[in-house]
Every structure is written in C-alpha cells, then in structure tokens.
C-alpha cells in the first residue's frame, strides 16, 4: 500500500534561516513535537527533551528535517493531519550543553 502524499507544508511553511528575524542565531533546523520541549533525535529517530545530553537534534537543512519528520510520521502510524510536528529553527548552547528552542515551546492551539 502506497503512503498518502505529504504536502510541502506538512510540518509548517518552508523557511530559510537567513530570512527569519530571530532573537538569536540558529544552528539549523529541528523537528519539534508541538506542546512539548522535545526534538527529534537524528540518531535514534525518537523525541528527546532539549535538556537531554544525548540529543542530536539539529539538521543542516529544511529538507533533511522534513525527511526525518516524514519518516517518523510514517513509522508511527500517524497521518498528515494528526502528527503534531513542526520544523523549527534551533540552536545549541555549548555552555549549558543543551539545545535551544528559539521560539520556545510551540503549541497546537494559538
């Protein structure tokens, strides 16, 4: 059975980091589970808290983050309409040794 097509904005509108007016610089793109402070780990494919010392949650490109998010949705039996994932700009604080959600915890409802 073939999976349903994913629209280009399945995880939010496409963006480039240089075009965003960010309050702090971003190291790359991350996949955030909405309503949580968790990011998709590039190594394990699981969501880990931003304070996790094992989290590797920064993707080099929007396309890489999109592909990882899509794989997670397909692997976990979710649909395009119920996945609760967003691609967000993120950074890493080397002093605190943790990922930074530049926009904070995004919610499913405004």
C-alpha positions, 0 to 999 in steps of 0.5 A, a space after each residue: 500500500 502506497 503512503 498518502 502524499 505529504 504536502 510541502 507544508 506538512 510540518 509548517 511553511 518552508 523557511 530559510 534561516 537567513 530570512 527569519 528575524 530571530 532573537 538569536 542565531 540558529 544552528 539549523 533546523 529541528 523537528 519539534 513535537 508541538 506542546 512539548 520541549 522535545 526534538 527529534 533525535 537524528 540518531 535514534 529517530 525518537 523525541 528527546 527533551 532539549 535538556 537531554 545530553 544525548 540529543 542530536 537534534 539539529 539538521 543542516 537543512 529544511 529538507 533533511 528535517 522534513 525527511 526525518 519528520 516524514 519518516 517518523 510520521 510514517 513509522 508511527 502510524 500517524 497521518 498528515 493531519 494528526 502528527 503534531 510536528 513542526 520544523 523549527 529553527 534551533 540552536 545549541 548552547 555549548 555552555 549549558 550543553 543543551 539545545 535551544 528552542 528559539 521560539 520556545 515551546 510551540 503549541 497546537 492551539 494559538 
